[in-house]
Amino acid sequence: MTFVSLYKAITIGGAFFLFASLAVVAAAFFYLFCPETQGRPLEEIEEVFSQGWRERRRTSTVEMPVSGGGKARGAMMA
């Protein structure tokens, strides 16, 4: 329903451009403001998300070591 209303108001090309730009903005937001949670324990994830996003950007994060004896990801897959 939204697409039909939009393309009548701003043409089909304009509607696709609007949706594409919203997708790019959303991807940039998630890349910049959402922390990586893979490989972290639930307690640490809860602590990260309990703080505000401004506070998370001010504090430095400690990188979690990768399990697997320190091997590179490509070496483990070979």
N, C-alpha and C positions, 0 to 999 in steps of 0.2 A: 504494500500500500504506500509506503514512503517513496519508493522508486517511481511509481506512477505519478504521484504528486510532484516530485522533483523534476522529472523529465518534461512535464508539461510547463513547469515554471522556468527551468533553466536549460532546457534541451537535454538530449540523451548523453551527449558528450560531457556536458557540465555535470550531470549527475554522476557519471563514472569518475570524472576527475575529483569530485567532492568525496566520494567513497574511497578512492585510492589515496587521497591526501589524508583522510582520517586514519587509514590503515598504516601509513608511514608515520604519522604522529604517535599512534598507539605503540608501534614497534620501537620507536625511539624512546618513549616513556618507559617501557618495560626494560629495555636494555640499560638505560641510565639509572633508574630508580629502584628496581627490584633486585634484591641481593640473590646470589647463587646459593641454593640450599642443598645441592647434591653432595652426598657424602658427609653431611653434618648430622649430629645427633638431634633428636627432637627437642631436647632441653635448650640447645644453642639456637635452634630455629625459633623457638618460642621467645627467647631473650631478644633476638634480633628484631622480630616483628612487634614486640611489646614497646619498643622505643619508637619515637616519631621519626619520620624520614629525614628531617633536618638534623636530628641528633646522630643518626646513623652515618650521615655524610661527614660529620665533624670528627667522629671517633675513628681511629684506625682499626682495621680488622686484621686478625691474625689468620694467616692461611692455614688450612688443615692439610696435614701431610697426606699424600696419595698412598693408599695401601698397595701392596704388591712388591715390596722390597726396594722401592725407589726406581723401578724400571720405567722407562718411557712407555707411553700408551701404545705406540706403534710396535715396540718390542714385545709387548705382552700379546698382541694380536697375531704376531708372526709365528 
